[in-house]
Amino acid sequence: MVMEENIVSTVMDDLQGKFLTFHIEDTIYGIELLHVIEIISIQNATRIPNVPTYIKGIINLRGKIVPVIDVRLKFKQSERVYDEKTCIIVVVIEDMQVGLIVDRVSEVVTVDQAELANPPELGTTSNEKYLQSIATVGEKVVLNIDCHKFFHSDLNYTKI
């Protein structure tokens, strides 16, 4: 048991400060790598009645039912036709797998804690209330999503 806890602790330490970056339009977002399980190609989702339109439905991922959320729609941006770059980032949050549909995945970046800034308080737009931090990586600004805040209002919907 102690060895297993040490392995988990080592893995968590290795993932600290690492973010998977993805695009919605021209904006780059990041999600902590410790939440990411895998990236899969876009799949047809089975619609579920009486859920917000940004919840595209559920998919069967190797025998596990996974709800899928279109990040673009959750951020109140216009819907767009999925293409070959559109993909689903499967994350785990509160012991539950959820798929995030994004325009395209970019790369994994490592950000030192000192390089992270708090998001500015510009109002209550949907993008801002989900942000954990902002990082500058090279010439790019990365808006890091707080998974707990992002899924907070949807957890009741997604517990299937």
N, C-alpha and C positions, 0 to 999 in steps of 0.2 A: 504494500500500500504506500509506504514512504517513497519507494522508487518511482511509482506511478506519479505521485504528487511532484517529485523532483523533475520528472520529464515534462509534465504539464507546465510547471513553473519556468523551465528552460525555454519551452516553445513560446510561452507568453512573453518572456523577455525578448526573444528573437523577433517577435512581431511588433514589439513596442516601437511606435514612431513610423511604422510602414503603412502606407495608404494605397489602395487601388484607385487609380484615377479613371474617370469616365467623362464623356461629353453629353450635355443636353444643349443643343444648338451650339453656340460658340463658347459656352461657359464650361469650365473644367471643375468637376466635383471630385471629392475624395471620400472614400469610406475605409475605416480602419480594417486592415487586412485580417485582424483576428476575428472579424465577423464573417469573412468571405469563405464560402465552402468551395464554390466552383463557378465557372462561367460557361454557359451553354448557348447554343444558337436559339434564335427565336422559335417558339412553338405555338401551335394553336391552343388556346386556353378554352376550357369549358366555362361558359358564362354562368354566373350565379345570380339569381334574382335578388332585388332589394339591397344591393350594395352600391357604394359610390362608383361613378363611371371610371375612375382611375384604377379600380380593382378590376383587372381584365378577366379574372376567373381563376381557375385552378388547372394545374397540369399534373400529370402522373410522372414523377421522376424516380425511375427504378423502384416502383411499388409504393412510393411515398407521395401523398397528396400535398402539393405545394401551391399556396395562393400566389398570384402574380400581380404586381402593382406597376403601372406605367408611371415612371418618375416624372416624365414630361407633363402628364395630365395632373398628377398630384401637385405639381408646381404651377398649375393653372396656365400652362402654355398650350398652344394649338397642337392638335393631334397631327401626326404625320404618318405617311405610309411607311411600314417597316421595310428595310432593305437588307442587303447582305452584311452590313456592319452592325445592324441592330442586334442586340443580344440580351440575355438574361443573366444577371449576377445573382447567384443563389447565396443568401446570407442566413446566418442563424442569429436569432434574437429571442431572448427568454426561452431557450430550448425549443424554438420553433423555426422551421425553415420557411423563408419567404423569397420569392423571386422579384428582382427589380429589373424592369425593362428600361434599357438606356440606349441612346443613339449609337454610341460606340464606346468601347473600352480603350484606354490609352496605355497606361503603364503602371508599374508599382514604383512609388517614390518613397524614399526615406527622409523624414523630416525631423530634425533635432527639436526637442521640446522648446528650446529658446527661440526657434524660428516660427513658432505658432503664436498667432495673435487672436485675441477675442474678436468676434464679429462686431461691427459697429451697430449701434441701435438706431436704425433709420426708420423704423416703423414696425408694422406687424405683417409684412408680406409673408406669404407662405415659405419662400426660400429662406428668409432670414430667421424665422422661428425654428427652423430645423438645423441650423448651423452650430457646429461644435467649436470650430476654429477656422482661421484663414492662414494659409501658408504661401510663401513665395518660393517657387521652385524654379531656379534659373530666372527666366524672364516671365514665367507664367504665374498667375495667381490661382490657387486651388482653394475652393470652398469645401471644407470638410464637414460632412453630414454627421449629425448626432443620431445614431440609429434608434436610440430609445425615444427621442423626441419625434423622429420621423414616423415611427410606427405606433406611437402612443394612442392616437385616436382610432387606429385600425386593428389593434390587437383583438378586440371583441369580434370584429368581422372575420379575421383570419384564423381564429381558432376553430378549425374544421375537424 
